């Protein structure tokens, strides 16, 4: 009997695939996410959905299904012309440019070693105090 497996052989193979809980398998551990990293901006569709959810909720106050709202929003988005989508695309591009600025600042902060313990607010307060001291010296 070529290639035949006994019942115990097939059960052992199945157990190997299942794993044994949290430590099963040899997976590389993911790096911890940085809570200070800026979040990616919403696409034009999700910008549209923010507004659409409000309208849908007003029209259908008794609806509790998230999937119904998503399906209705998707259908409406597909039926819209490019001209109708333009304001949402514009808002999404604006959010993306803001995100890119935040990411550049975040990258510079990481590259700088993160020795910058002072927040922007505390820096401005220190500068304000210096300016006040200069004003007092002039009097």
C-alpha positions as CSV (number, residue, x, y, z in Angstrom):
1,X,0.0,0.0,0.0
2,X,1.9,3.0,-1.3
3,X,1.2,6.4,0.2
4,X,-1.4,5.2,2.7
5,X,-1.5,6.7,6.2
6,X,-2.9,5.1,9.3
7,X,-5.4,6.9,11.3
8,X,-2.8,7.8,14.0
9,X,-0.4,9.2,11.4
10,X,-3.1,11.6,10.0
11,X,-4.1,12.6,13.6
12,X,-0.5,13.5,14.4
13,X,-0.1,15.6,11.3
14,X,-3.4,17.4,12.2
15,X,-2.1,18.1,15.7
16,X,1.1,19.6,14.3
17,X,-0.9,22.0,12.2
18,X,-3.2,23.1,15.0
19,X,-0.4,24.2,17.3
20,X,-0.5,24.3,21.1
21,X,-1.8,27.7,22.1
22,X,0.0,31.1,22.3
23,X,3.5,29.8,22.0
24,X,2.8,27.5,19.1
25,X,4.9,27.8,16.0
26,X,8.1,29.8,15.3
27,X,6.8,33.2,14.4
28,X,8.9,36.3,14.6
29,X,7.7,38.7,17.2
30,X,6.4,42.0,15.9
31,X,7.9,45.2,17.1
32,X,5.8,47.2,19.6
33,X,3.7,49.9,18.0
34,X,4.7,53.5,18.9
35,X,1.7,55.3,20.3
36,X,3.2,58.7,19.2
37,X,3.3,57.7,15.5
38,X,0.7,59.6,13.5
39,X,-2.2,57.6,12.2
40,X,-2.7,57.2,8.5
41,X,-5.3,59.5,7.0
42,X,-8.7,58.4,5.8
43,X,-9.2,57.8,2.1
44,X,-11.8,59.8,0.1
45,X,-14.3,57.0,0.6
46,X,-14.0,57.0,4.3
47,X,-14.2,60.8,4.4
48,X,-17.5,60.3,2.4
49,X,-18.6,57.6,4.9
50,X,-18.2,60.0,7.9
51,X,-20.8,62.3,6.4
52,X,-23.0,59.5,4.9
53,X,-23.3,57.7,8.3
54,X,-24.8,60.8,9.8
55,X,-27.3,61.2,7.0
56,X,-28.2,57.5,7.0
57,X,-28.7,57.5,10.8
58,X,-31.1,60.5,10.5
59,X,-33.1,58.7,7.7
60,X,-33.1,55.3,9.4
61,X,-33.0,55.9,13.2
62,X,-34.1,52.4,14.1
63,X,-31.3,50.7,12.1
64,X,-28.7,49.0,14.3
65,X,-26.8,47.1,11.5
66,X,-23.4,48.5,10.7
67,X,-23.2,46.3,7.6
68,X,-26.4,47.9,6.2
69,X,-24.9,51.3,6.5
70,X,-21.7,50.1,4.9
71,X,-23.5,48.5,2.0
72,X,-25.7,51.5,1.4
73,X,-22.7,53.8,1.5
74,X,-20.7,51.6,-0.9
75,X,-23.6,51.6,-3.4
76,X,-24.0,55.3,-3.2
77,X,-20.2,55.9,-3.7
78,X,-20.2,53.7,-6.7
79,X,-23.1,55.5,-8.3
80,X,-21.5,59.0,-7.7
81,X,-19.7,60.8,-10.5
82,X,-16.2,62.1,-10.2
83,X,-17.5,65.6,-9.8
84,X,-19.7,64.5,-6.9
85,X,-16.7,62.8,-5.3
86,X,-14.4,65.8,-5.8
87,X,-15.0,67.5,-2.4
88,X,-14.3,64.2,-0.5
89,X,-11.1,63.6,-2.6
90,X,-10.0,67.2,-1.8
91,X,-10.5,66.7,1.9
92,X,-8.7,63.4,1.8
93,X,-5.7,65.0,0.0
94,X,-5.6,67.8,2.6
95,X,-5.5,65.2,5.4
96,X,-2.8,63.3,3.6
97,X,-0.6,66.4,3.3
98,X,-1.1,67.1,7.0
99,X,-0.2,63.4,7.7
100,X,3.0,63.7,5.6
101,X,4.0,66.8,7.6
102,X,3.4,65.0,10.9
103,X,5.3,62.0,9.6
104,X,8.3,64.1,8.6
105,X,8.4,65.7,12.1
106,X,8.0,62.3,13.6
107,X,10.8,60.9,11.5
108,X,13.1,63.8,12.5
109,X,12.3,63.3,16.1
110,X,13.2,59.6,15.8
111,X,16.4,60.3,13.9
112,X,17.4,62.9,16.5
113,X,17.4,60.2,19.1
114,X,14.3,61.5,20.9
115,X,16.3,63.5,23.4
116,X,13.8,66.3,23.0
117,X,12.0,66.0,26.4
118,X,10.4,69.4,26.3
119,X,7.1,69.8,24.6
120,X,6.3,72.6,22.1
121,X,4.2,74.2,24.7
122,X,6.9,74.3,27.3
123,X,9.4,75.8,24.8
124,X,7.0,78.6,23.9
125,X,6.5,79.3,27.6
126,X,10.2,79.5,28.1
127,X,10.6,81.9,25.1
128,X,7.7,84.0,26.4
129,X,9.4,84.3,29.8
130,X,12.7,85.3,28.1
131,X,10.9,88.0,26.1
132,X,9.2,89.3,29.3
133,X,12.6,89.5,31.0
134,X,14.0,91.5,28.1
135,X,11.1,93.9,28.3
136,X,11.7,94.4,32.0
137,X,15.4,95.1,31.4
138,X,14.6,97.8,29.0
139,X,12.4,99.7,31.5
